[in-house]
Amino acid sequence: MLNSSSSPDSPKRLIFNADDFGLSPATNQGIVQCRQQGILTSASLMVRAPAAAAAARYAADDPSFSLGLHVELGEWEYRASKWVQTAQVVPLDHSMTVRDEIYRQVDAFIKLTGKNPTHLDSHQHVHRHGSVKPVMRELADTMGVVLRGDSAAVRFWGAFFGLNEHLQPKPENLSVANLLKLLDQLPPGITEMSCHPGLDTALKSGYDAQRLQEVATLCDPRILQAIRDKGILLVSFVSEPHNRVAAAGAQSA
């Protein structure tokens, strides 16, 4: 399990995690491109999604690429100043049904990958609320893994996202210039930043053009160079440094 220190002298370590792995073949392609050409170190698998098996096969060939479970229980949109549920996997007010579904998705993950997830999170951060939160905490404790936003070892920072709090587009959040600013603000210790890259051009989603913009930014060579220059180590949830950055850090030490 990862350990973190937030003292001023501790190194800055960054996990860049792609949500929605398995959502579609083109989503997978974007995530793989960001892994191979960019700064991605980790992903979270949607086991209910149509391209989940292909995503799991890719991760199996890359042991330093950590693969977590992206629990999916529904979909919500912000309409007329309020949140409206537009899709439901299970009703969230039925605690035992929620528990059964989460464990069903864990079992599906293990069947696809042959192992436990390296970390836990959820679609639209539903694990932060109601009957979902205690089940996810229990799972994280049992497996000895990080639950997003609920760990003393790894802080979560969701600033790299192309929508505002009401799901209105904010493409400037995904620019190279903004990501460089975020890297300047990175604190000591381990930080997870989430992202949603993809190469989908016909995805029925309120987050479609943003996925392509994320791929472009995460693969921009200026980002990797800035990470090297700032002495930031890219790591994954299996706590293995990204080779290119680890080598650059060793050379500059």
C-alpha positions, 0 to 999 in steps of 0.5 A: 500500500502506498505511503505518503509524506506531506513534509516540505522535503518529501518528493512530489509524486503524481498519479495521472489516472484515466477514468472510463477505461473500457467505455468504448474502443475509441476511449481505450485508444485515447487512454492507451495513446496517453499512456504510451505518448503522454503522462498517464500512469493509471486507469480505472476500469468500467466493468459494465462497459462494452470495451472493458475486456479489451481494456483489461487485456491491455493493462495485463501487458503493462504491469506498472500501469495500475488498474482500478475499479470505476464503480458505475451506479448511475448517471446524473445531469445538471438541469434547471438548477438541479441535479437530475438522474438520467440513468440508473444501475440500482436505486441508491436508497436500497443499501443492500442492493447497492452493496450487492451491485458493487460487489458484483462489479468487483467480481466482474473486475477479478474475472476480467483481470485475474486480480483485485483492483489497485484502487477504487473510485466511481463514476461521477464520484457517487462513492462519496455519498449515502449508502455507497460510501461505507461499502466502498470504504469497507472494500478499500480497507479489506483490499488494502487499496486507496479509495479516491478522496478518502486516503491519508496516503494519496490526496485527490485533485480533480482540477484537470476537468473540462466542465464547471460545477454545473457541467458547463464547458470550460475548455480552458481547464484542459489547456497545456497552459493550465496544466502547467499551472497545476503542476506548479501548484503540486504539493509534496507527497502523492497526488492523484489527478483524474482525467477522461481522455478518449478519441471518440467522435460520436460518443453520446455524452456531455463530455465528448470534445473534451476527451480529444482535447485531453489527449492532445494536452496529456501527450504534449511534450511540453508537459512531460518536459515540465514534469522533468524540470520540476523534479516531479515523479510520475508514479502509479498505484502500484508505486512504480515510477514511470521510467522516463521521468524516474530516469530524468529525476535520477540524472538531475539529482 
